[in-house]
Amino acid sequence: MMNGAVVLGVCLLGVMASAAPAIDAKAEREAAVKAEQAGDPDAALRHYETIYDSTPTTPAERVALRRKFAELHKKVKPNEDPAQAGVYKVKVYVFRTVAVGSVTNTYNEKQIKDVNTANAAWAAEVWKASLGTCRLVWQTVVIDKPLTRWGGFPHPADCTPYFTDMKPGEVDHVIVYGLSRGLECNCWADTWGPCCKGASYGGFNDGGDGGTCGDGEIQVHEWLHAIQMTMEWHHVYPDGLLINPDNGANCGADCYRPKEDGEGLYNWYRHLMTTHLTRKMWKELSLNRLPDNPWINKLGLCPKFLVLGPFDATNKTNSGLDVPFIDEAGAAPAAGKNAGDKVWREAIRGGSFLDLSRCFYPVLQQGAYAAALVQSPREQPAQVHAGVGSAAYKVWHNGKLVLTHRNGDDPGNANVTLSKGDNLFLIKVVNAGKWDWSDWGVTLQVTDAQGNPLPDIQYALPGEKAGGATRPKRGS
């Protein structure tokens, strides 16, 4: 099951994520038909996939495209070279002992081996379903220090402090196992978005059968929640491409219908992975790389920042929002440059916003800064949007404070006048203490008064030379 309480709220004012991408679906369909007629199933599949993952489609059109995918998958040779696949990194943590109150449960070696067997089966399902375009790389770490807190399942707030070997932004997904016999359980497994040092998170109540299945089915089920969050909340793909696995094989009778012989749901999960995701979607699945799709590119977001932090905001006024951890008006960020005992370093926006939990740990009661340049060919009016979720933040433009936003529903925006040349934007974000990554994130979107991205600006990192080979283009 997916944790329903953790819902991302990214508000990018004036630019709709569903805006039509500049890809001609009719031309793609004609090219797909020609490729089929020419006996080139791989090219045909790519054109049909482009319609699916890069143009607006109706539910009926998506069903028809999925049928084509299922038909062509049988004719397309899968990629067999792991080096050509996208890499999705998973860290598997097994608490050898759970000791809560009067209950003490300890894994034996066979049960730990069963966990690894289940995860290997999960990785094999991903490789097969993605036609060799996504390689799930996983590592198991057994934690010998007992888990002594239990929130109905291995909760990320209780477990993350144990993950001392994992750096923020190091992996895409974390999966945690704990023996739950005799403990109160609110689910058999729960999945969260990227709340664990920037990784999405799945926690499993293991009843003692080691891996809880062995064939990877529940791992696949829970992971489908995680990748649906990634696709829709971060990569801004339209709703309806990937279906919630809790729907009980309900993605429409014309799309998938389980057999009447009482088959389980595993074949439906395979259907979701095989025909509800394209090879492009599989390859860019990671939150540690910039996605490239028309919906997110249309937003014109800053692709990377210099970041500085974390700063302890415990017991600080307004969660540290009004406490200057550095010379905020006079900041001059540059990669590798010190600001007190912290160092400015580069961080990419892995989805629709930069998740600061992927940059720093701890997360709760912390503050951080992000800086970027907007390069304009002339002086011109603009609006700046920087808010994510209900985060509290401040924005400076060329040293002048232009926006202060305290916790609330509307992230807000600021009217500014861009100078010709470099415009430095410094954004300070504080986390008031919720276990919610969307309260400690940042985005930067510079638009016109109507909320449309300015076509003639470029984003760059402070300290980059103008015209440098590494300077990112707008919305890349």
N, C-alpha and C positions, 0 to 999 in steps of 0.2 A: 504494500500500500504506500501511497505518497503522503507525506506530511502536509495536510491541508492548511495548516496555520502559517506556513512560510510561503508567502506570495510576493513575488517581486513587483515593485511598482516603479517602472521607469517612465517618466513623462518627458517626451521630446516635443515641445510645443510647436504647433504649426506644421509639422511634417508628419504625415500619416505613414505608418509602416506598411500599409497596404497599397501605397502609391504604385501605379503600373510601371513595371520595369521596361526599359527600352529594348525589348526582345520581341521579335515578330513570331508569335505562336503559329500563325498560318504558314509562314515560310519554314519554320522548324518541322511542322507536320508534313509538308510537301517533301522536304529533304529526307525525312524518316521513311516515307513511303518509297521514294526513289532508291534509298539504300536497301530496303527490303527487296525490292524488285531486282536490284543488282546483286543480291546474295551476300550483303554485308550486314549481318545482324548486329555487330558491335557498333557500327556507325548509326544504324537505325535506332538502337537502344539509347545512344547518347542524345540523339535529337528528341526522342520521346521524353527522356529524362529532363532535358532542358525545358521543355514545356511544363513539366511537373514541378521542378524545383526553382524555376526562374520566371514564370508568368502566372498571372491570376487564373485560377481554374475553378469550375463549379464542382460540387460533389459528384455529379454524374460524369463529368470529364475525368475526374481523378480515378473513379472506378474503371473507366475504359482504359486509362493509361496503365493502371496497375495490371489489368489483364494483359496488356501488351508486354509489360515487364516480365510477367510470369511466362509468357510465351517465348520471349526472346532470351531470357536467362538460360533456357535449355540449349540454346544455339551459340551462346557467347562463351568463348574460352576464358575462364577466370584467370586473373593475374596469379602467377606462381612465384613471383620474386618478392620476398618480404621487404626488400629495400625500396620497392616501388609503392608500397602501401603507406597510408597514413598511420601514424603511431598514436595509440591511446594508452596512457600509462595508468596502471591501477596498483594501489598499495593495499594488501590484505593484512589486517591485523587480527590475531587470535589471542584473546586473553586466556592464558592457560588456566587461571583460577578466577572465579567470581566469588567474592566473599562479602555478602551483604547481610547484616543482622546475624541471625542464627544459621543462615544457609551458606554452605561452601560447596561449590562445584568445581571440579578440576578435570580438564581434558586429559585423556590418555593419548598415546602416540598414534594409535589406529584412528582415533577420531580426528586428529590433526591431519593425518594422511588423507582421510575422507574429504576434509575441507579442500585440500589441494586438488583432489580428483574432481570435485565439483567445479572448481574454478578453471581447471584445464578444459573441462567440457564446455563451459561458458565461452572461453576464448575460442575454442574450435567452432562453436556455433556462429560467433561473430565473423570469423574468417570466411566461413562458407557462405553466410547470408550476404556479406558485402562483396562477394565475388573477388575476394583477395584484395580489397581496397582499404580495409581497416585491420590493423594488426594490434590486438589487445595484448599488451605486455604487462605481466603481473608479477609481483614479488610478495611472498608471505613472510611476515615478521611475527614471531611468537613473543608475547609480552609476559614475562615471568612475574612482574609486580602485580599483585591482585587488584582487580577492579572492585572498588568498595562502595560505589554509588550506582544506583539502578533507577532509571526513570521510566520503567515499563519496557525498556529495551536498551541496548547499548547506545546511549544518547550522545550526540556529538559534544555537548557541553561537558559531560563526564569523562569522555574518552580522549578527546583531542589533546589534553595536557600530557598524556602518556606518549604521544607520538613525537618524541624528541629527536628521532632520527630523520624526520621528514621536514624539509624546508618549504616555506610558502611558495606555491607555484610550481612545485616539483612534479606533481602528478595530477591527473584529471579526475580520478575517482578513488574514493577510499571505501573499503568494505570491511566491516567489523563483525566478529563472531564472539558470542559469549554463551556459555551453558546456562540455561534459564530454568532448569528444574527446581521447583519449589518456590520460585519467585513470581511476583505479580507481573503479568505481561499485558500490555495494552495493544499488542499486535504481534504477528509472527515475524514481521520485518517492516522497516520504515525507511523511506528514502527522502533525503533533503537535497536542495540545490547546493551550490558551491559554498558551503559554510565552514568547511574544514581546511583551513590554510589554502583556500582557493579551489579546493576539490569538492565535487559533489560527494554525497555521503550516503551509504547504506548500512544499516545496523540490523543484525539478525539475531533473533532469539532461537538458539539451537537447543532442541529438546533432548539432544544426546545421540542423534543419529549421524553426527559428524558431517557438516556441510548441509544438513537438513534434507538433502535429497540424494546428491551424488551425481545426478545427470545434468546439473547446471540449470534446471528449469526455474527455480525461484531466483537464482542469480540473474537470469535473463529477464524475468518479470520485473524485479526491482530496478534493474539497470535501465529498462525501457522508460521508467518514470524519470530517471536522471537525464537520459538523452532527450526526452520530450521537453523537459525544462530548458536544457541547453539550446535546443533548436528554436523553441518559441520565445523564451524569455530573453535569451542572450543574442542569438543569431537572427532573431526577428522573422523567422519563417512564418507564413500564415498558419493560423489554426486549421486543423483538418488534414494536414499531411501525415502526421503520426498520431495514432489513436491511443488513448489512455488504456494501458493493459488491464485496468480494473473493470473495463466495460464488459467483460465476460463474453468475448468473441463477437462483440457487436460493433462492427464497422460497416454495417449494411449487408443485408442478405445477398445483394448482388456482388459484394466485394469478397466476403468470406462466409462460408457456412460450414460449421463443423459436421463431421459425419454423424450419422444416426446410431452408430454402434457404441456410443458412450465414450468416444475418444476424449482425452483430457484437453487442456488448453495449450499444451506445448506447441502443437502444430500452428495454432493461431499466433503465438508469439513469433514463430518462425516466419509466418506470413507477414507480420508487421515488419520484421527486420528485412525481409527479402523484397517486398513490393511496396512498402510505404516509405522507404528511404532509397535515394539514388546513390550512385557511386560518388558523386560530388559531395553529397551530404555526409556520407560515411567518411570521406577523406578529410574533411575540414571539421570533424566532430569535436576535436580537442578545444578546450577553453584556453589553452596556452599558445594558440596561434590565431592570427587575425582571420576571421571568416571572410569569404568573398561571395556575396550573393546580391542580387539587385535590390532587395528590400533594405538591407543594412547599408549598402553603398549609397542608396538614395538619400539617406539621412545626413551624409556629409559630416561624419564625426571625426574628431581628432584621433588618429590611430595610435599614438604613443606619447608618453609623458616622461619627464624626470620626476622622481618621487623622493620624498624625504620623511623619515619617521622610523618607528612610531614614537609618539610622545605620550607619556603617562598623564591621563586627564582625570585620574581618580580624585574625587572630592573637589574638583575644580569647578568654578562658577560656569554655569551653562555648559557643562561637560567639556570645558576647556575651549569653547568656541571664542571666548573673549580674552583668552590668555595668549599673549604672543610668545610662542615657543622659539621664534626666530625674529629677525628684523623683517617684518612682513612687507612694509612699504618699500624697503630698500633691498629686497631679495634680489640676488643676481645668480640664479641657478646655473650650474654647468656640471656635466657628467664627471663624477670623481671628485668634485669640490666639496670640502667640508663646510658644514654649518654647525658650529658647536661640536658635539661628539657624534653627529650624524653625517652621512655622506649622500649626496645626490646621485641617484642611479636611474637607469632607463627601465621603463616598464611598458609593455604593450597592452592595449585594450583588447582583451580576448573575445569580447562580444559587443553588446551595445553599450557597455560601460567598463571602466577599469575597476575591478574588484580589488580593493586594498587588502583584503584578507589573503589575496594571492601574492601580496608583496611583503606583508608584515605579520608578525605574531608576537604578543597576543593581540586580540581583536577588541575585547570589551574595554570600555572606558579609555579609549586611545584616540589620538589625533594624528593627522598626517597632512602633508602638503603634496600637491601635484602642480607641475608647471609645464607650459607649452607656449610656443610662439605661433602667432597668426601673421602671415606675411601678406600684405595687401599692396597692390600696384599703385594705389592712390588713397587719399583720405576719403573715407566714406562712412555713412551711418550704418550701424549693425545692431543686432540683438545677440546677447550671449545667454546660452542655456547651459547650466552645469549641474543641475540637481538630479539625484538618483533616489528613488524611494522617498522616504521621509527623513533623509539625512539632513543634519544641520551643517551649514557650510557658509563660507565667505569667499568672495571673488575680488581680486585686485586686477586692474588693467593698467599696465605701465606704472605700477606703484600706487594707484588711486583705488581706494575701496569703492566698488560699484554695486555690490550686492551682498546683503546679509540675509540668510534664510535660517530661521529657527524651525524646529521640528513641526511639520504640518503636512497636509496632503498635496499642496501645489508647490512644486520645486521653484517656480518663479523664473524670471528672466530679467535682464538689465539692458537698457539702451546705452550704447556707447558710440563713440566716433573713432573708427580705426585710423591710426596714423599711416602715412605712406611708409612702407617698409615693415620693420619688425614691430609686433605688438606682443608684449609679454603678459600672459595671463597666469596668475598664481591662484590656486584654489586650495582652501583649507577645509578639511572634512573631519568631523568628530563623530565617534560612535558613543551614543548615550548609554549603552550597556545591554541592548537587546542582542540575543543570539541570532542575528539575522544579517547576512552579508550585504543585503541591499541598503542597510543603514550605514555602511562604510564603503561607499563606492563613489566614483566621480566620472562624469563625462564632460566633454566640451564640444559644443555645437554653436557655430557662429552663422547667423542667418540674416536675411533682410527683415523688414518690419512685419512681413506677412508670415515669417517662419520658414521661408525657403532658403536653402543653403546658398551662400554667395558663390557664384561660379568662378570668380577670379582670385580667390584667396588660396593660400597653401598653408598647411600645418608643418611645423618643424620643431625640433628640440632646441631649447635654449643652448647656445654655444655652437650650434651647427653653422657652417659657412653657407651663405646663400648660394644656391645653385649646386650644392654638394650632391654627390651621387646617392647619398643615403637619405636625402630630404624626402619625406613622404608627401605624396600628392593628396589633395583634398579627398576625403572619403575613402582612402585606400585601406 
